[in-house]
Amino acid sequence: MATKEDGRPRHQQIAAEIRARVMSGDLVPGTRLPTTQQLMSTYDVTNQTVQRALSVLKDEGFLIGRAGVGVYVRDDSVLALEPAAYHRPPADGMPYPWTSEAEARGRRGAVRILEVATVRPPVEVARLWGGRVSMRRLLLLLDQQPTELAWIYHPLEIADRTPLVGRRKIPGGTARVLADLGLPPVEWADRVSARLPTTEELELLHLPDDVPVLRTFRTVYAEGGRPVEVQVLVKGGHRYELTYRNAYPLRE
């Protein structure tokens, strides 16, 4: 079998190694990185190469420079997002699920509605419902920073004459509306992939160049396995993790 050599510029290779150590927890938040001289010695490169590597990681949000002190791993360098947060109905009186989930983690979440329309759906959504569907396009923010784009689709037979087709934020999120219609979400199936961002995604999410995105295609089901919602969720793949938890089936 032919071998493949890493043909990336040296500063990208160094940035990749440091990024991997941050995401694995080897470099914990608040850790001070070695000095430039030490990094030059470790990687056998010039000062310029080290600075370019550090610049990449600062732009991605992994590191922060403190003038006259050094370069440190940011406290929030890796953000874990629990998929269930997107459609778990909150308790009565709680705000939109994304914001309440963020606040539970000491962050400030917000939702910005970009578009609400009746559209001809993408092929993978049309396979479920065909025809035209309701779409809500949202931008989710953490601490005022763009974090994720969401396209939320519903069949018109469910969405018509409900808040799902309105341009206002929905207290409790779409799950609350579905529950009120007698179609509470009971399970979902995720398909997660990675790719390079579109121009729209790069600009709206303020992504650094050459950073891939994580794309989650989620089908939400009501009782009886009826699909009632599709979510397409796109976030930068450089700082975000998806955390899943499930239980093994009981055995006799």
N, C-alpha and C positions, 0 to 999 in steps of 0.2 A: 504493500500500500504506500502511495506517495505521501510524504509528509508536507505539512504546510507551515511556513515560517511567518512570524508576525511582521508584516510589512508596514505597520503603522509608524508614523514619526515617533522618535524616542520619547518626546514629552507626553504623547498620548499613552504610550505603554506605561510610563511611570504613573500617570494619573489613574490609569486602570488598576494598577496594583494598590495604590493608596485608597481608591474608592472601594475596592473589594474588602480591604481591611476595616474600613469604616462600617460598611454594611454588614459585615460578619460579626462586628462587636469587638474585634481585636483592638481597634482604636476607639475608645469610648468617648462620648460627648465631653468636651472640656479638655481633652488631651492636647498638650502642646506638641506640635510636630518637631522633629529634629531641625536644627538650624540649616540654613542654605548650604553652608560648608559641609555639614554632615551628610546632607542629601546628595551633594555633588560627589562626595567620596563613596557613598553607598552605591550609587547608580553609575559612577564613573562618567559623569556628564558635566557640561559647562553650567555656569550660573544662569545663562539665558534659558537653557533647557529646563532647569529646575523652576524658574519663574513662570515659564509657559505652562508647565504642568500644574503648578499651584493656582495659576490664573484660571485654568479650566475648571478646577474643583471649587474655586470661589464662585465662579459664574453659575455652577450647578447647585450651589447652596450647601456643599459639604463642609467647606472650611470658611473661616473668617479671620482676617488679619487684624491685629491690634498693634497700632503704631508704636514702635520702639520696644515692643514686648515679644512678638512672635506671631506664628500662625497656629490657630487652634481648630479642633473639630467642633462644629456648631452643635449647640444643645439639641436642636431639632433636625439634625442632619438626615435622619432616616425616619420617614413617616409611615406607620402601619395603618392601613385602612381596613376595617372589618366590613366585608360585603353586605352583611345583614342590615347594616345601618341605612341602606338606601330604601328599604321598603318596610322596615319594622314600624308598625304604628306606635307612636309615643303615647304616654299617659295623657289623660284629659288635661287640657290647658297648656300642654307643652308645645313649643314652636315646631317649625318644619324639622323632620327627623335629622337632616344633615347638620343643622345648627345645634340641636340638642346633643348629638353624638360628639361634635367637636368640643362643646362646652364641658362634657363629661371628662374630656382629656386635657382640660386646661387651655383649649384653643378657642378662638372666636370664629365661628363658621357663618357663612352667608350664602345666599342663593340669588343669582341674577337671572331673570327670564330674558332670553335672547329672542325667542320666536315661539309663537303658538299658531299652528296652521293645520288645515286638512291637506294631506299630501298623498301622492302615489308612493308607496313605501319601497325601500330597498328590497331586492329579491329575497333575502333571507327572512324578512318580515312578511312579505307577500305570500310566502309559502304557508304561513299560518292563517292569514285572513284574506289575502287577495285584495283587489279593488283599491279603495282609498281608505286612509286611516287618519286618526288624530295624532299629531306630533307636538311635543313640548321640547324645546331645545334650551338647556340650562347651562350656566357657568357657575360652578361651585368654587367657593373661595375659603381659604383658611388664613386668618389674620390678615385679611385684605389682599392676599396673594392668590392669583388664579391657580386652581389645583386640578380641576377636572371638568371636562365637557360631558354633558349627558343628553342623549336623545331618548325621549320616553314616548313609546307608541302604544295606542289603544285602538281596538276596533270601534268603528263609529256606532255600532249597535250598543256598545257600552258607554262610550264617551259623550254622545249627543245629549245636550241639555243638562250637562253636569259641569262642575268646576274644572273638569279635565280639559275642556275646550275654552276655558276663560283665560285671560291674560294676567290674572292675579295669582299671587302665591297661594298655595293651598295649605292651610294649617293641618298638620298631621301628614302632609304629603299625599301622594296618589293612593297609598295603601288605605288611608282613612276613607277616601271616596269609594274605593272598591268595597270596603267593608260595609259602608252605608248602603251600597247597592246589593248587599247580600252575597258578595263575591270576595270575601277576605282572602288575601294571599296565604297559602298554606305551605308552599315550597317553591323553590326556584332551581334552575339549572344554569350554570355558567360555562361559557366557552371563552377562554382567555388566550390571546395571541399578542405578539409583539411585531411592530413594524415601524418604519420611519414616518414622521408626522406629515400630514398635508400642510399646505401653507396656512390655511385657516387655523388648524390646531396649533401650529408653531407660534403664530401671532397671538391668538387668544390666551394660550397658556404660558406665554412668555418663556418658551423653551430655548435653551442654548442650542447652537447648531449641532447637528449630528447626534442628537439624543433621540433614541427610539421612544415610542409610546407603548403603554400597555392598553390593550383594547379588550373590554369584557362585553360579550354578547350574552345577556341574561334574559331567559324566558321565565316569567312568573306565572304560577298556576294557582287556580282556586280548587275547591273540592272537586273530585272526579277527574282531575287531570286536565281541566279546561284552561288553556292559555288565555290570560286576561291582560297581560302587559309584557312589553319587550323594552329592555333598557340597553342602550349602547353607551358604554362608559369609556372615556379615553382620558388617560393621565400620563404625565411624563414618567418614563420607565427608569429614570436615573436616581430618584430619591424615594420612591413609593413602593411599599410592599402590600400585597393582599394577604390577609390572615384568615384562614379557614379553620373551623373546628367542627368535628363530627364525632359520633360515637360508634364503636364497633358493635355489630349486632350481637345480642345475647345468644349463647349456645347452651344446649342442654348439658 
